[in-house]
Amino acid sequence: MTNLNVNKSLFDLGGKVAIITGGGGMLGREYAKAIVGAGGRAILFDILASLEMRRRISDLGLDIGSVAGFKVDVSNAAQVRRALKSVLKKFGRIDILINNAALTDLSNRFDRFSPYEKFPEELWRREIEVTLGGAFNLAKAVIPHFKRRGSGVIVNVCSIYGIVGPDNRIYEPGKYRSLAYSTAKSGILNFTRALASYLAPFGVRVNTLTFGGVFDGHDRRFRRAYGLRAMLGRMANRQEVRGPMLFLCSDASSYMTGANLVVDGGWSAW
C-alpha cells in the first residue's frame, strides 16, 4: 500500500493573526481552537461583557498569549475601526478575518420563530445590520491593511438556510425559521463573490463557509427531525467545524477564492 505523506505546512498558521467576529459564541470558540492549534493567534470580537469574554477564553484551555478578546458591536463601524487599530498596535498584523457574527442580543425580546407576516421589524433590521452590516464593516476596515501587505484571507460564514429555503417542518408547530436570518445569510454569498473579485489583484482570497446544523443542546425531537433531512443522519458535532475553517484559512486552499464550501452532512445534496 502506498504511503502518501500530507504536507503539514499547508495547514500551518504559525505567526498569523486571525480576527473572529462572534468569537465568544460556540462556533467562534471552535474556530479559535482551529487557529491556535495550527500555530496562529485568535482575536475574538464579541458584544459580550468583558468579564464573560475572559471567562469563555479561559474555558478554552489555550495558551493565554494565543487568544485575546475585544468587546465590539460589529454593526458599529466606529467601534470596529477602533478595535482593529488596537489589534494592529498590539500584534502588528492581521492575516485572517472570519466574519461569523450573528444576532443574539434580541433573542429574548422578540419571537425569532414568528410567522413571516408577523415578523418583528426591529428584529429584521438588527439581523441584517449584524450579519451583513457587520461583515461589511469588518471587511471595509481591514481591506487597506490587506492591500498594503499584498495578502490576506477572509472567510464569511453562511448557513444551509442561506442556500436553500428553511424546512419549517423540523420545528415545533407554529414556529418558523427566521426570515431575516435566511435573507442575511443568503446575502453573504454574493458579498463574498464581490469581495473576491475586487481583492484578487491584491493577493487576497475571500470564500464562504456554509454549515448545516451544529448540535448545541437541541432536544431529541429536533435532532431526530433534523437527522431525517441530512444524508449522514445527524447534526454536526461542534468539533467538526474546525477542519473546514482551517482549510479555508490556510494555504491548503491557496487556489480557492469566490467559492462556497458547503459542509452540511448532505442536506442540500438531495
N, C-alpha and C positions, 0 to 999 in steps of 0.2 A: 504494500500500500504506500503510495507516495505521501511524503511528509511535506505539507505546504506551510511555510513559515509566514505568518502575518507580520508585516512591518508595523510594530507598535508605535513608531514615531508618527505614523499617520494620524493617530488619535492624541498625540501629545499636545497639551496646552501649557506647557511649562513657561512661567513668567507672564502669561496673558491674563488680562483683567476683563471680567465679564460683568456687565450690569444686568440684573434680572428684576424686571418690574413684577409687582405682586409677589415679591420674593419671600414674604413671610408666610404665604399660603402653602398648602400641601404640595402642589406641583412645583412651586418656586423653590421650595427646600430640596426637593428631589433633584432639580436642575443644579442647584448649588453643589450637591454631593457629586454629581457627574463632573462638574467643572473642577472642583477641588481634587477629586480623585484622579484627574488627568494632569494635575500639576498647576492648575490655574488659581486665580483668586476670584471669589464670588462676591459681588457687591449687591446687596439686596435693597431695592427701593420698595417701600410699602407705606400705606397710610396708618399702619398700626402705631400705637403709642410706643415710645422709646423703650420703656421697661418691658413691655410684652415682646417687642422685637428682640431685645437682648436675651430674654428667656428662650425664645424659639431658636435663636442662633446657638445658645448654649446646649440646647437639646439635640442639636445636630451631631455633636460629638466630634467636630472637626477642629483642626489646629486653629487656635484663636487668631493667628495672623493671616489666615487664608480667607476669612469671611468678615465682612463689615456690613452694617445696616444703616440706612438713612430713612428718616421719616419724610415721605414725599407723596403729595397728591399729584398723580401723573396727569390729571386733567388741568392742572395749573401750570401754565408754561413758565412762569417766573420761578416757581419752586423747582421745576425740572432744571432750568438753566443754572440756578444756584447749586443744586446738588451735583450736577456734572462738573461744575467748576471746582467743587470741593474734592471730588474723586480725582480729577486731574492733578490737583495740588498735592494730594496725599500719595497717589500711586503713580503719577507721571504719565499715564497712558490709559486708553480704553481700546480694547481689541474686539469685544463682542457685545452686542446688545440683544437681549432676549425680551421681546415685548409680550409679556404674559399676563399683565394686569387685567382683571375683570371686576365688575361691580359686585361688592358685598355689603357696603355700608348702609344701603337702604333696604336690605332684605327683611328686616323686622318691621318696617314702616308700611310696606306695600305687599300685596299678594303677587308674587312673581309668576304664579301659575293661573292668573286671571284669564277668563275668556277674552279673546282679542278685542271685541267691541267694548270691553270694559277696562282694557289695559291702561294703567295709570300714565298720564302724560309725563310726569316728573321722572318716573322710572325709565320710560323710553329715552328721555333726554339724557339722563345721567349715564345710562348704559352705553349710549353712543359716545358720550363725552369721554368716558373712562377707557373703553375698549379701543375705539377708533381714534378719538382725540388724544388719548394718552400715547398711543403708538406714534401718532403724528408728532406730538411734542418732543418725544424722546429722539425720534429719527432726525427731526429738524435740528435739534441741539447737537447731536453727535456727528452729523454729516461733515461739518467743517473740519473736525479733528480727523476723521477717516480720510477725507480728501487730501489733507496735508500729508498724512502718513503713506498714502497710496495703498492702503489695505484696510480690512475690517470685515466683520460678519454681522449681519442682522438676521435674527430668526423671529418671525412673527407667529405666535401660537394661535391656531384656529381651533375648530371643533368639528366633529362629524356633522353637527347641525349648521355648519357654515357651508357644507357642500351638498347636503340633502335636507329635505323637509323633516321637521320633528315627527317622530312616531308617537303621537299622544296616547296611543293605546297602552303603552307601558306604564303610564302614570295612573294614579287613582282617578276614578270617575269625577268629572268636573274640573280636573286640573290639566293645564296646557303649558307646554314648554315656552318660556319667554319669547315673545315675538321680537323684542328688542335684541335679545341675545343672539338669535339666529341671524338677524339683519346685520348686526355689528360684526359678527364672526365672518359672514359672507364677504363683507367689505374688506376684511383683512386680505383676502385673496388677491384682489386687484391692487390694493395698496402695495403688496409685495411685488407684483409684476411691474408696476410703475417705478418703484424704487430701484428694482433690479436693473431695469433698462437705463435709468439715469445714472446709476452708480457703477455700472460695469466698466466704463472707460477709466475709472479711478482705482480699479483693483478691489472693489468692494462687492461682496456677494450678499444677496438677500433671498431668503427662502421662507416658505411657510411650513409649519409642522402641525398636522391635523391629527388630533387624538379622538378616539371613541371614548366611551365612559370609563372612568378610573374609579375603582372601589374606594369609598370613603365613608364606611359605616352605613351603607344603604341596607334597607330591610330585605328580608328573604323574598318577599313577593316581588319587589322591584328587580332584584338580582335574577330571579327566575325569568321574569318577563324580558329582561334585557338579554339574557343568555339565549333565548329563543330567536332573537334577531341577529345575533352575531355568529358567524361560521364557527368560531372557536368555542362558542357556547358559554361565554363568561365575560365579565368586565375585566379590564386590565388591572393588574396589581400596580401599586404606585412605583415600585422599583423598575417596572418595565418602561417607564418614560425616560429613564436616564440614557440608555443606549442610543435611541434615535436622536436625542438632543445633542449628545456628544458627537455623533456622526456629522450633524449639520454645522456644528461649531468648529470642527477640526478640519485638517487638510484631507481627511478621508473623503470629503465631499467637495474637493477643490474645483471640480468642473461642473458643479451644480449652482445655478442661480435662476431666480424667477420660477422656481419649481415648488410643488406642494407634495411633501412626503406624508402619506396617509398611513396611520397606524391605528387601525380600528377593529382588529380581530375579524376582519372580513365583512363587517356590517354593510359597507357600501358596494360590495362586490357582487351582491345578488339582489 
